[in-house]
Amino acid sequence: MSAETYLATFGQYNTPENTQAYIHDAYALDVLRREMTNKNSEFYFLFVDQELAGYLKVNILDAQSEPLDDSFMEIQRIYIRVPFKRMGLGKVLMEFAIERAKAFKKPHVWLGVWEKNFPAQKFYQSMGFEHYSSHKFVMGTSTQTDYILKKELEK
């Protein structure tokens, strides 16, 4: 599912070689196994009519993909499969992620979004995220820019 949703989201904007290189490195079974057994990461899967529709991955402490301080929780992955898009499921996962951050007593959540992924940026802004910084994201031979967005949570 990780490879499927990543390819559906970014495949058309990158070369097949770069996309496949990223999928091979980021979603190899040993990498996913390590991520799923990390005590500071959590995966959640969303089903619609018993069919897997999307998933969410959140990180705290040293599991975050950027060295932000311990007051942050990262929403690293929030993906919906193509047949389930435009059903409000991204919002469901986002609201659940915010609840997890509150349960962890984190006053801030953050995520990275590709600078050219305008639909995702619009969605995140509608959910109260604001630009915080940026970082480079390497996919195969391509170096791209991800915006880091953060949201302050109510105390």
The 8 nearest C-alpha neighbors of each residue, nearest first, counted from 0:
[[1, 3, 2, 4, 80, 53, 5, 54],
 [2, 0, 4, 3, 5, 26, 78, 22],
 [1, 3, 5, 0, 4, 22, 6, 26],
 [4, 2, 0, 6, 1, 5, 7, 80],
 [3, 5, 7, 6, 1, 2, 80, 0],
 [6, 4, 2, 8, 7, 3, 9, 1],
 [5, 7, 10, 3, 9, 8, 4, 2],
 [8, 6, 4, 5, 10, 9, 3, 81],
 [9, 7, 5, 6, 4, 10, 11, 12],
 [10, 8, 6, 12, 11, 7, 5, 13],
 [11, 9, 6, 12, 13, 7, 18, 8],
 [10, 12, 9, 13, 8, 7, 14, 6],
 [13, 11, 10, 9, 14, 8, 18, 115],
 [14, 12, 10, 11, 18, 15, 17, 9],
 [13, 15, 17, 16, 18, 12, 10, 11],
 [14, 16, 18, 17, 19, 13, 10, 20],
 [17, 15, 19, 14, 18, 20, 139, 13],
 [18, 16, 139, 20, 14, 19, 138, 15],
 [17, 19, 15, 21, 20, 16, 10, 14],
 [18, 20, 22, 16, 21, 17, 23, 15],
 [21, 19, 17, 23, 139, 18, 22, 16],
 [20, 22, 24, 18, 138, 19, 23, 25],
 [21, 23, 19, 25, 26, 24, 20, 2],
 [22, 24, 20, 21, 27, 26, 25, 19],
 [25, 23, 21, 22, 26, 27, 20, 30],
 [26, 24, 22, 21, 23, 27, 30, 31],
 [25, 27, 22, 23, 24, 31, 30, 28],
 [26, 28, 30, 29, 23, 24, 25, 31],
 [27, 29, 31, 30, 32, 26, 33, 25],
 [28, 30, 32, 31, 27, 33, 26, 34],
 [31, 29, 33, 27, 28, 32, 26, 34],
 [30, 32, 34, 28, 33, 29, 26, 35],
 [33, 31, 29, 35, 30, 34, 28, 36],
 [32, 34, 30, 36, 31, 35, 29, 37],
 [35, 33, 31, 37, 32, 36, 30, 40],
 [34, 36, 32, 33, 37, 31, 40, 42],
 [35, 37, 33, 34, 38, 32, 40, 31],
 [38, 36, 34, 39, 40, 35, 33, 62],
 [37, 39, 40, 36, 41, 35, 62, 34],
 [40, 38, 59, 37, 62, 58, 60, 41],
 [41, 39, 58, 37, 38, 57, 62, 59],
 [40, 42, 57, 56, 58, 43, 39, 35],
 [43, 41, 56, 55, 57, 44, 40, 35],
 [44, 42, 55, 54, 56, 41, 45, 92],
 [45, 43, 54, 53, 55, 46, 42, 51],
 [44, 46, 53, 52, 54, 51, 43, 47],
 [45, 47, 51, 50, 52, 49, 48, 44],
 [46, 48, 50, 49, 52, 51, 45, 83],
 [47, 49, 50, 46, 51, 52, 45, 83],
 [50, 48, 47, 46, 51, 52, 45, 44],
 [51, 49, 46, 47, 48, 52, 45, 53],
 [50, 52, 46, 53, 45, 47, 49, 44],
 [53, 51, 46, 80, 45, 79, 83, 50],
 [54, 52, 79, 45, 78, 80, 44, 51],
 [53, 55, 44, 78, 43, 45, 77, 79],
 [54, 56, 77, 43, 76, 42, 44, 92],
 [55, 57, 42, 76, 75, 41, 74, 43],
 [56, 58, 74, 41, 73, 75, 40, 55],
 [59, 57, 40, 73, 63, 62, 39, 72],
 [58, 60, 72, 39, 62, 63, 73, 61],
 [59, 61, 69, 62, 63, 39, 58, 68],
 [62, 60, 63, 59, 39, 66, 58, 64],
 [61, 63, 58, 60, 39, 59, 40, 64],
 [64, 62, 58, 65, 61, 59, 73, 60],
 [63, 65, 62, 66, 75, 73, 58, 61],
 [66, 64, 63, 67, 62, 73, 61, 134],
 [67, 65, 68, 63, 64, 61, 60, 69],
 [68, 66, 65, 71, 69, 63, 70, 60],
 [69, 67, 70, 71, 66, 60, 61, 72],
 [68, 70, 60, 71, 67, 59, 72, 105],
 [69, 71, 105, 68, 106, 107, 72, 67],
 [72, 70, 107, 108, 69, 105, 68, 73],
 [71, 73, 108, 59, 58, 100, 105, 109],
 [74, 72, 109, 58, 57, 75, 108, 110],
 [73, 75, 57, 110, 76, 109, 56, 58],
 [74, 76, 56, 73, 57, 110, 77, 58],
 [77, 75, 56, 55, 74, 78, 57, 54],
 [76, 78, 55, 54, 56, 75, 79, 92],
 [79, 77, 53, 54, 76, 4, 55, 80],
 [78, 80, 53, 52, 84, 83, 81, 54],
 [79, 81, 52, 83, 53, 4, 82, 84],
 [80, 82, 84, 83, 79, 7, 4, 52],
 [83, 81, 80, 84, 52, 79, 85, 86],
 [84, 82, 81, 80, 52, 86, 79, 85],
 [83, 85, 81, 86, 82, 79, 80, 88],
 [86, 84, 87, 83, 88, 89, 82, 81],
 [85, 87, 84, 88, 83, 89, 90, 82],
 [88, 86, 90, 89, 85, 91, 84, 83],
 [87, 89, 91, 90, 86, 92, 79, 84],
 [90, 88, 92, 91, 87, 93, 79, 77],
 [89, 91, 93, 88, 92, 87, 94, 126],
 [90, 92, 88, 94, 89, 93, 95, 87],
 [93, 91, 95, 89, 90, 94, 96, 88],
 [94, 92, 90, 96, 95, 91, 89, 97],
 [93, 95, 97, 91, 96, 92, 90, 98],
 [94, 96, 92, 98, 93, 97, 91, 99],
 [97, 95, 93, 99, 98, 94, 92, 100],
 [98, 96, 100, 94, 99, 95, 93, 101],
 [97, 99, 95, 101, 96, 100, 102, 94],
 [98, 100, 102, 96, 97, 101, 103, 95],
 [101, 99, 103, 97, 105, 102, 98, 72],
 [100, 102, 104, 98, 103, 99, 105, 97],
 [101, 103, 99, 104, 100, 98, 105, 97],
 [102, 104, 100, 101, 105, 99, 72, 59],
 [105, 103, 101, 102, 100, 106, 70, 99],
 [104, 106, 70, 100, 103, 107, 71, 101],
 [105, 107, 152, 151, 70, 104, 71, 154],
 [108, 106, 151, 71, 105, 150, 152, 70],
 [109, 107, 72, 71, 150, 149, 73, 151],
 [110, 108, 149, 73, 148, 74, 150, 72],
 [111, 109, 74, 148, 73, 147, 75, 149],
 [110, 112, 147, 146, 145, 148, 113, 109],
 [113, 111, 145, 146, 114, 147, 110, 116],
 [112, 114, 145, 116, 115, 144, 146, 111],
 [113, 115, 145, 116, 144, 146, 112, 117],
 [116, 114, 113, 117, 112, 145, 120, 144],
 [117, 115, 113, 119, 114, 118, 120, 112],
 [116, 118, 120, 119, 115, 121, 114, 113],
 [119, 117, 121, 120, 116, 122, 123, 115],
 [120, 118, 122, 121, 117, 116, 123, 112],
 [121, 119, 117, 123, 122, 118, 124, 116],
 [120, 122, 124, 118, 119, 123, 117, 125],
 [121, 123, 119, 125, 120, 124, 118, 126],
 [124, 122, 126, 120, 125, 128, 121, 119],
 [123, 125, 128, 127, 121, 126, 122, 120],
 [124, 126, 122, 123, 127, 121, 128, 120],
 [125, 127, 123, 124, 128, 122, 90, 93],
 [128, 126, 124, 125, 150, 123, 129, 151],
 [129, 127, 150, 124, 149, 123, 148, 126],
 [130, 128, 148, 149, 131, 150, 124, 127],
 [129, 131, 148, 132, 147, 149, 146, 128],
 [130, 132, 148, 147, 149, 129, 133, 146],
 [133, 131, 147, 146, 130, 148, 134, 145],
 [134, 132, 146, 147, 145, 144, 135, 131],
 [133, 135, 145, 144, 136, 146, 132, 147],
 [134, 136, 144, 143, 145, 142, 137, 133],
 [135, 137, 143, 142, 144, 145, 134, 138],
 [138, 136, 142, 141, 143, 139, 135, 140],
 [139, 137, 141, 21, 17, 140, 142, 136],
 [138, 140, 17, 20, 141, 21, 137, 18],
 [139, 141, 138, 17, 142, 137, 16, 20],
 [142, 140, 138, 139, 137, 143, 17, 136],
 [143, 141, 137, 136, 138, 135, 140, 144],
 [144, 142, 136, 135, 137, 141, 145, 113],
 [145, 143, 135, 136, 134, 114, 113, 146],
 [146, 144, 113, 112, 114, 134, 133, 111],
 [147, 145, 133, 112, 111, 114, 132, 113],
 [146, 148, 111, 133, 132, 131, 110, 130],
 [149, 147, 130, 131, 129, 109, 110, 128],
 [150, 148, 109, 128, 129, 108, 131, 130],
 [149, 151, 128, 108, 107, 127, 152, 109],
 [150, 152, 107, 106, 153, 149, 108, 128],
 [153, 151, 106, 107, 150, 154, 108, 101],
 [154, 152, 151, 106, 101, 107, 150, 105],
 [153, 152, 106, 101, 104, 151, 105, 107]]
